[in-house]
Amino acid sequence: MQLNAEQSTSQHAIVIRGMVLTVLFFFIISFVNRGINAAIGISEWSPLSFTISRFFYWVWLALIFVYAWRLEHQPLLLWPEKRYGAGFYLASVFGILLTFVIGTNIIAGLLMVFKLFKRSDAMAGIAQFSILLKVFISLTAAVVEEFVFRGYLMPRLQLFYKSVHWPVIITSVLFGLAHMRWGTIVNVLGPMFIGFIFAYHYQKYRNIKVLMACHFLWDIVGLILIGHTVK
């Protein structure tokens, strides 16, 4: 269906509003979660706090689905999902995770050289989380963050840019900044690098499922390792 100029302008305004609200709602979640923590007297890094915030993230994703459906009148995923064989998924998972290992270690190494590396205070608390909670945290991050940053924001930003690079850069920076609550530079630069890899892969292959699989594996392995390395 082709839109006339007035309809196109109105549709673009709705899309822009949706993207702005999506980013704002993320920070509102953080603010509300801290308020709940203070009200019931729990630490920001406690199991209950993480459980509450992750439920809020699922609500966030649900609201984005509703906004896309009811106000934008289009699916959340603007780019049709492409299908591939098993070899593609295996090669992508191996290649992406290997790139993450190399890239994040280089980032951490450079920060150590410049004496800017610091371990997040959250690590000690997370190390004590149950395996079930770690799975819930990892699954939430994999599904919600990929749908939001790569699935929702990136294709819509592409509507406003001729270059394929700006949507990748913007969503990757936002993805990194979304991890500021961890309180360290490495916890911003690491996710920012990961966001670049995910975004370019999605830009080229248009398959979000493989990103979710990689995201889940990266997070769950990391959380399990924290339990063995942080006392």
C-alpha positions as CSV (number, residue, x, y, z in Angstrom):
1,M,0.0,0.0,0.0
2,Q,1.5,3.3,-1.1
3,L,1.0,6.4,1.2
4,N,0.6,9.9,0.0
5,A,2.9,12.6,1.3
6,E,0.7,13.6,4.2
7,Q,0.1,10.0,5.3
8,S,3.8,9.3,5.0
9,T,4.7,12.2,7.2
10,S,2.2,11.1,9.8
11,Q,3.5,7.6,9.7
12,H,7.0,8.7,10.1
13,A,6.0,10.8,13.1
14,I,4.3,7.8,14.7
15,V,7.5,5.7,14.1
16,I,9.7,8.4,15.6
17,R,7.4,8.7,18.6
18,G,7.6,5.0,19.1
19,M,11.4,4.9,19.1
20,V,11.6,7.8,21.5
21,L,9.1,6.2,23.9
22,T,10.9,2.9,23.6
23,V,14.2,4.4,24.8
24,L,12.5,6.6,27.5
25,F,10.6,3.6,28.9
26,F,13.8,1.7,29.4
27,F,15.1,4.5,31.7
28,I,11.7,4.7,33.4
29,I,12.0,1.0,34.2
30,S,15.4,1.7,35.9
31,F,14.0,4.6,37.9
32,V,10.9,2.6,39.0
33,N,12.9,-0.4,39.9
34,R,15.2,1.7,42.1
35,G,12.2,3.2,43.8
36,I,10.8,-0.3,44.5
37,N,14.2,-1.4,45.9
38,A,14.2,1.6,48.2
39,A,10.6,1.1,49.3
40,I,11.0,-2.5,50.3
41,G,14.6,-2.2,51.4
42,I,16.5,-4.5,49.1
43,S,19.8,-4.1,47.2
44,E,19.8,-3.2,43.5
45,W,21.8,-6.4,42.9
46,S,19.6,-8.7,44.9
47,P,17.8,-11.7,43.3
48,L,14.4,-10.1,44.0
49,S,15.4,-6.8,42.4
50,F,16.6,-8.6,39.3
51,T,13.4,-10.7,39.1
52,I,11.2,-7.6,39.3
53,S,13.2,-5.6,36.7
54,R,13.2,-8.6,34.3
55,F,9.4,-8.8,34.5
56,F,9.3,-5.1,33.7
57,Y,11.4,-5.7,30.6
58,W,8.8,-8.3,29.4
59,V,6.1,-5.6,29.9
60,W,8.3,-3.2,27.9
61,L,8.5,-5.6,25.0
62,A,4.7,-6.3,25.2
63,L,4.0,-2.5,25.0
64,I,6.3,-2.2,22.0
65,F,4.4,-5.0,20.2
66,V,1.1,-3.3,21.0
67,Y,2.4,0.1,19.8
68,A,3.7,-1.4,16.5
69,W,0.4,-3.3,15.9
70,R,-2.2,-0.7,17.0
71,L,-0.5,2.7,16.2
72,E,2.1,1.9,13.5
73,H,-0.2,-0.7,11.9
74,Q,2.8,-2.9,11.1
75,P,4.6,-5.8,12.6
76,L,7.4,-5.2,15.2
77,L,9.9,-6.9,12.8
78,L,9.8,-4.8,9.6
79,W,12.4,-7.0,8.0
80,P,10.9,-10.4,7.1
81,E,12.7,-13.2,8.9
82,K,14.9,-15.2,6.4
83,R,15.3,-18.9,6.8
84,Y,18.6,-20.8,6.7
85,G,19.8,-24.3,7.1
86,A,21.4,-25.8,10.2
87,G,24.9,-25.0,8.9
88,F,24.2,-21.3,8.9
89,Y,23.1,-21.3,12.6
90,L,26.1,-23.4,13.7
91,A,28.6,-21.3,11.8
92,S,27.0,-18.0,13.0
93,V,26.9,-19.0,16.6
94,F,30.5,-20.2,16.5
95,G,31.7,-17.2,14.6
96,I,29.8,-14.6,16.6
97,L,30.8,-16.0,20.0
98,L,34.4,-16.4,19.0
99,T,34.4,-12.7,17.8
100,F,32.9,-11.7,21.2
101,V,35.6,-13.6,23.1
102,I,38.4,-12.0,21.1
103,G,36.8,-8.5,21.0
104,T,35.9,-8.2,24.7
105,N,39.2,-9.5,25.8
106,I,41.0,-6.9,23.7
107,I,38.7,-4.2,25.2
108,A,39.4,-5.4,28.7
109,G,43.1,-5.6,28.0
110,L,43.3,-2.0,26.7
111,L,41.4,-0.8,29.7
112,M,43.9,-2.6,32.0
113,V,46.8,-1.0,30.1
114,F,45.3,2.5,30.8
115,K,44.3,1.5,34.3
116,L,40.6,1.9,33.6
117,F,39.5,-1.6,34.1
118,K,37.2,-2.2,37.1
119,R,35.1,-5.2,38.0
120,S,31.4,-4.3,38.6
121,D,30.3,-4.4,42.2
122,A,27.3,-6.4,41.0
123,M,29.4,-9.4,40.4
124,A,29.6,-10.6,44.0
125,G,25.8,-10.5,44.3
126,I,25.1,-12.2,40.9
127,A,27.6,-15.0,41.8
128,Q,25.1,-16.2,44.4
129,F,22.1,-16.3,42.2
130,S,20.4,-19.6,41.5
131,I,20.9,-21.3,38.1
132,L,17.1,-20.8,37.5
133,L,17.4,-17.1,38.0
134,K,20.5,-16.9,35.8
135,V,18.6,-18.7,33.0
136,F,15.6,-16.3,33.4
137,I,18.0,-13.2,33.3
138,S,19.8,-14.6,30.2
139,L,16.6,-15.5,28.4
140,T,15.0,-12.1,29.1
141,A,18.1,-10.3,27.8
142,A,18.3,-12.5,24.7
143,V,14.6,-12.1,23.7
144,V,13.8,-8.6,24.9
145,E,17.0,-6.8,24.0
146,E,17.2,-8.4,20.5
147,F,13.6,-7.6,19.7
148,V,14.0,-4.1,20.9
149,F,17.4,-3.0,19.7
150,R,17.9,-5.0,16.6
151,G,14.3,-6.0,15.7
152,Y,12.4,-2.8,16.5
153,L,14.8,0.1,16.5
154,M,17.2,-0.7,13.8
155,P,14.8,-1.2,10.8
156,R,12.9,1.9,11.8
157,L,16.0,4.0,12.0
158,Q,16.9,2.7,8.5
159,L,13.7,4.4,7.2
160,F,15.4,7.8,7.9
161,Y,19.0,7.0,6.7
162,K,20.3,6.1,3.3
163,S,23.4,4.7,4.9
164,V,23.1,1.2,6.5
165,H,25.8,2.2,9.0
166,W,24.0,4.9,11.0
167,P,21.2,2.6,12.3
168,V,23.9,0.1,13.4
169,I,26.0,2.8,15.1
170,I,23.0,4.4,16.9
171,T,21.5,1.1,18.2
172,S,24.9,-0.2,19.3
173,V,25.7,2.9,21.2
174,L,22.2,2.8,22.9
175,F,22.8,-0.9,23.7
176,G,26.1,0.0,25.4
177,L,24.6,2.9,27.3
178,A,21.7,0.6,28.4
179,H,24.4,-1.3,30.5
180,M,25.6,1.8,32.4
181,R,23.9,0.6,35.5
182,W,26.7,-2.0,35.9
183,G,28.9,1.0,36.8
184,T,32.1,0.3,34.8
185,I,33.5,1.3,31.5
186,V,34.1,-2.3,30.4
187,N,30.4,-3.0,31.0
188,V,29.5,-0.3,28.5
189,L,32.2,-0.8,25.8
190,G,31.8,-4.6,25.8
191,P,28.0,-4.5,25.1
192,M,28.6,-1.7,22.6
193,F,31.0,-3.9,20.7
194,I,28.6,-6.8,20.9
195,G,25.8,-4.6,19.7
196,F,27.9,-3.7,16.6
197,I,28.4,-7.4,15.7
198,F,24.8,-8.3,16.3
199,A,23.5,-5.3,14.3
200,Y,25.7,-5.9,11.2
201,H,24.8,-9.6,11.3
202,Y,21.1,-8.7,11.4
203,Q,21.6,-6.1,8.7
204,K,23.1,-8.7,6.4
205,Y,21.2,-11.9,7.2
206,R,17.9,-10.7,8.5
207,N,17.6,-13.5,11.1
208,I,16.9,-12.5,14.7
209,K,16.7,-16.0,16.0
210,V,20.4,-16.7,15.7
211,L,21.1,-13.4,17.6
212,M,18.9,-14.5,20.4
213,A,20.6,-17.9,20.6
214,C,24.1,-16.2,20.7
215,H,22.9,-13.6,23.2
216,F,21.5,-16.3,25.5
217,L,24.6,-18.5,25.3
218,W,26.9,-15.5,25.9
219,D,25.0,-14.3,29.0
220,I,24.3,-17.7,30.6
221,V,27.9,-18.9,30.2
222,G,29.1,-15.5,31.6
223,L,26.7,-15.7,34.6
224,I,27.7,-19.3,35.4
225,L,31.4,-18.4,35.2
226,I,30.9,-15.5,37.6
227,G,29.6,-18.0,40.1
228,H,32.9,-19.9,39.9
229,T,35.3,-16.9,39.7
230,V,33.8,-14.4,42.1
231,K,33.7,-15.2,45.8
